[in-house]
Amino acid sequence: MRGAAHSHRTVDRVAGILEAAAVQPDGVRLAEVADRLDAPRSSIHSLLKGLVAVGYLVEREGSYVIGPGLSALLAPRQERSIVDVARADVADLSERVEETVLLGTRVGESIVYVYQVECRHSIRYSAQLGQRRPLYPPSIGKLFLSDMDQRRLDAFLRHHREFDPDAVRAELAEIRETGVAYNREETVKGVMAAAAAIRKADGRVVAAISATGPAYRMTDRLTKIGEEVLQTAGRISKAVSANPRLWA
């Protein structure tokens, strides 16, 4: 079930199928998708056939891979992606802070990591790209929450009663003031992160970067790393603002 309070089952299933196929170069099989979505195979099979019919998927020996229809749909927006713009700065930041740096964006009521540069340490954080993650408490998700208008934030907090709304609001207010969001072992025990937003010229948050690593290396350096992340996000934001047609 996705994060929205009123999800649509068919839309959720179609999105889940496409997401599963997108992260599996060799494709996904009917049984795998049905298990992942906790849905009847007959229902998923019907959706798979429909997606094949419109060219969004291609069937190859019982597996389904992303088809040419999606590429054609996205082609007009693919002059340059945010990954292209941020790639060098992400690598430079990872080298300077000696931790893994992630680039993430918002997809619906989730965040998705779309690019990462892992550090050279044998013990390091590594994320699965393309996988949906909650907006809270990941540090990148907190940045998108801090950019929400009051009405949408209220709806989010009503839907997620597991979080203390006053504590979340206070944290988001601090993020707006400092520009940096932290995750202090809130998602994975022993892992910390510092993140900053990438904004377009109108100030809208379109992506974010985070430096993430084991707590034993991050604890004493977290504030300093946050400053480095904020500076890098600022440079990427300038590049993004200079590309008004950028696909973020």
ABEGO torsion letter per residue (X at the ends): XBABABBBAAAAAAAAAAAAAAABAAEBBAAAAAAAAGBBAAAAAAAAAAAAAAGABBBBGGBBBBBAAAAAAAAAAAABBAAAAAAAAAAAAAAAAGBBBBBBBBBEABBBBABBBBBABABBBBBBBGBBBBAOABAAAAAAAAABBAAAAAAAAAABAABBAAAAAAAAAAAAAAGBBBBBGAABBGBBBBBBBBBBAAGBBABBBBBBBBAAAAAAAAAAAAAAAAAAAAAAAAAAAABAABBX
